[in-house]
Structure formats: structure tokens, C-alpha cells
Amino acid sequence: MIDSISTLSLMFSGLVGSSPISPLVAAFFLFRHRLRSPRSILHHRVLLASCSRFHLGSSGSLSQSGFLTKHRRGNCLSPTGVRSQSQGMAGNSELVPTIVVYVTVPNKDTGRNLAKSIINAKLAACVNQVPGIESTYWWQGKVEIDSEELLIIKTRQSLLEALIEHVKANHPYEVPEVIALPIVGGNPAYLKWLEESTQTL
């Protein structure tokens, strides 16, 4: 195998020049021609391990840039072939900004009535009611512990102010909790449904 690499290295010297990494090019061509002798398998694995450091440039030379930028070779995949999360979310760019809003309520009936009024006003597409919440908090200089339920509200970002005012007007607490978090991505069909199920401001 070593002799074959050396021979091919000389044969391809006209293509890749006198670079000290020319033997790697020769090994690559041997691999492509499937020379599968027992001794060659180890060299193939070494070659594959090296592919994460080099790629073939436009001139046919090897350079350090993350392996072959346009092709898969063995188990090595070019970084340009991997979709990042930011690229994956690019397809949702036409959707309006959406949020999740947390609101705590003292009991099931209060939560159900508030959730229904929010949906009827089209201030949200969906409200989940989660029972069994225990809240520990400061109130008027004392630590309080209460059983509560949590409303998880999905809506448009543009409806947040209207939603806050609606909760304040229909909530028994003096200072109701209303906390909004951005939705950074998700099922496009669900996000589209969320958009269509809420009013436009």
C-alpha cells in the first residue's frame, strides 16, 4: 500500500505539485478505486480521519477548510452540508411574531373562565390550564405559599398589551402575573394556525 501511494504520488505530482501532502491525494485516489487489501483498510481509516482537516481547492490542491465543501466522503460531511438551526427557522420568516404568556390563577374555575374569555375575544389561539402549582412568593412584606393553577397562553406578540389589560380587568388578584416569552420556532403549520386564530391589531 505504501509503495502504491508513493507511485501514485509521483504520477500525480504534475497535478498537485511537490506539496508534502501529495501522498494523501494518492491515497485518496486509491480509496476511490476500492483497493481493499487488509493492509489498505488501516490507511483508508487514516485517510478518512484526515478528511476533516483538508479539502480539494479549485486548483486541485489541498487546503485546510473543513474537507470537501460540496461532497460527502465516507463518514466526513462538509460543514456546508449541515443545516444550522438559524437556517432551519428561515422558512418561518413570513409568520408573524408569536409569544407564550404565563398567567397564574387561584383555582380551576377562575382559570377556566379567564381562559374562555381570552379565547372568545380572540386574544389567543390556545390556553392550556395546568393544575397543581404551588407558588412561594413575597407579598406585603411576608412570604406566602399558595396553591394555584397556571395558564399557558399562545398568541401574537402584537396582542400582548391587549391581553394584559384583559387579564387585569378579569382577574381576582390585585397584581396578576402576566409574563411573556418569545416563540423562536416550531411547527410551521401550528404557528400559521395560531396566527389565523387570533385577531389582527
C-alpha positions in Angstrom: 0.0 0.0 0.0 2.8 2.4 0.9 4.6 1.7 -2.4 1.3 2.2 -4.3 0.8 5.5 -2.6 4.4 6.6 -3.4 4.0 5.6 -7.0 0.7 7.4 -7.5 2.1 10.4 -5.7 4.8 10.7 -8.3 2.2 10.2 -11.1 0.0 13.0 -9.8 2.9 15.3 -9.0 2.1 17.2 -12.2 -1.4 17.9 -10.9 -0.8 18.7 -7.3 2.8 19.9 -7.4 5.6 19.0 -5.0 3.4 19.6 -1.8 4.4 17.4 1.1 0.7 16.3 1.4 0.7 14.9 -2.2 0.8 11.3 -0.8 -2.6 12.0 0.8 -4.0 12.8 -2.7 -2.6 9.5 -4.0 -4.2 7.6 -1.1 -7.5 9.3 -1.8 -7.4 8.0 -5.4 -6.5 4.5 -4.2 -9.5 4.6 -1.9 -11.8 5.8 -4.7 -10.6 2.8 -6.8 -11.6 0.4 -3.9 -8.2 -1.2 -3.3 -9.5 -3.2 -0.3 -6.5 -5.2 0.8 -6.2 -5.9 4.6 -3.2 -3.6 4.8 -5.1 -0.8 3.0 -8.0 -0.7 5.3 -5.9 0.9 8.1 -4.7 3.5 5.6 -8.2 4.2 4.5 -9.3 4.9 8.1 -6.3 7.2 8.5 -7.3 9.0 5.3 -10.9 9.4 6.5 -9.6 10.8 9.8 -7.6 13.3 7.8 -10.5 14.5 5.7 -11.9 16.7 8.5 -8.8 19.0 8.0 -8.4 19.2 4.2 -10.5 19.8 1.1 -9.7 20.0 -2.6 -9.5 23.6 -3.8 -10.4 24.8 -7.2 -6.8 24.4 -8.4 -6.7 20.7 -7.3 -4.5 21.4 -4.3 -5.4 20.6 -0.7 -6.2 23.3 1.8 -7.5 23.4 5.4 -11.1 24.4 5.3 -13.2 21.5 6.6 -12.9 18.8 3.9 -14.7 18.7 0.5 -17.1 21.6 0.5 -19.5 20.1 -2.0 -19.4 16.4 -1.4 -19.7 13.7 1.2 -16.7 11.3 1.5 -17.1 8.3 3.8 -18.3 9.5 7.2 -17.0 13.0 6.7 -19.6 15.7 5.9 -18.8 19.2 4.8 -19.8 21.9 7.3 -21.6 23.5 4.3 -23.9 20.4 4.1 -25.2 20.8 7.7 -28.2 23.0 8.2 -27.9 25.2 11.3 -30.9 26.0 13.5 -30.9 29.5 12.2 -31.2 28.2 8.6 -34.0 25.9 9.6 -36.0 28.8 11.0 -35.5 30.9 7.9 -38.5 29.2 6.3 -40.8 30.6 9.1 -39.8 34.2 8.3 -43.2 35.0 6.7 -45.0 34.2 10.0 -45.9 36.9 12.4 -44.0 37.1 15.8 -45.7 34.9 18.4 -45.4 34.5 22.2 -46.2 32.3 25.1 -47.8 34.1 28.1 -47.9 32.7 31.7 -50.7 33.7 34.0 -51.4 32.2 37.4 -54.9 31.9 38.9 -56.1 30.9 42.3 -58.3 27.9 41.3 -59.7 25.9 38.4 -63.0 27.8 37.9 -61.2 31.2 37.8 -58.7 29.8 35.3 -61.4 28.2 33.1 -63.5 31.4 33.0 -60.5 33.6 32.2 -59.2 31.2 29.5 -62.6 31.1 27.9 -62.9 34.9 27.9 -59.4 35.2 26.3 -60.3 32.8 23.5 -63.7 34.4 22.9 -62.0 37.8 22.5 -59.5 36.1 20.0 -56.7 37.4 22.2 -55.1 34.0 22.0 -55.4 30.8 19.8 -55.0 28.4 22.7 -54.9 28.4 26.5 -53.6 25.4 28.5 -54.6 25.1 32.1 -52.1 23.3 34.4 -53.3 22.3 37.8 -51.3 21.6 41.0 -49.0 24.6 41.0 -47.5 25.7 44.4 -46.2 29.2 44.5 -43.9 30.7 47.1 -43.6 34.5 46.9 -43.2 37.8 48.7 -46.4 39.8 49.3 -46.7 42.8 51.5 -43.6 42.0 53.5 -44.4 38.4 54.1 -43.5 35.1 52.4 -46.7 33.4 51.2 -47.3 29.9 49.9 -50.4 29.2 47.9 -51.9 26.5 45.6 -52.5 27.9 42.1 -53.1 26.9 38.6 -51.1 28.0 35.6 -52.5 29.3 32.3 -50.2 28.9 29.3 -51.4 31.2 26.6 -50.3 31.2 22.9 -50.8 34.4 21.0 -49.4 37.0 18.7 -46.8 39.4 20.1 -48.9 42.3 18.8 -51.8 41.3 21.2 -49.7 41.3 24.4 -50.8 44.8 25.6 -54.5 44.0 24.9 -54.1 40.6 26.7 -52.5 42.2 29.7 -55.4 44.7 30.0 -57.9 41.9 29.6 -56.3 39.8 32.3 -56.1 42.8 34.7 -59.8 43.5 34.2 -60.9 39.9 34.7 -58.6 38.6 37.4 -59.2 38.5 41.1 -55.6 39.3 42.1 -54.6 42.9 42.8 -51.4 42.3 40.8 -51.9 39.3 38.5 -48.9 37.6 37.0 -48.6 38.1 33.2 -45.2 37.1 31.8 -44.5 36.8 28.0 -41.8 34.6 26.3 -41.0 34.7 22.6 -41.6 31.7 20.4 -38.4 31.3 18.4 -39.6 28.4 16.2 -41.9 25.4 15.9 -44.2 23.5 13.6 -44.9 26.0 10.8 -48.5 24.6 10.4 -49.2 25.2 14.1 -47.7 28.7 14.0 -49.8 29.5 11.0 -52.9 28.2 12.7 -52.0 30.3 15.8 -51.8 33.4 13.5 -55.1 32.7 11.8 -56.9 32.1 15.1 -56.2 35.5 16.7 -57.3 39.0 15.9 -55.1 41.4 13.9 -54.1 44.7 15.5 
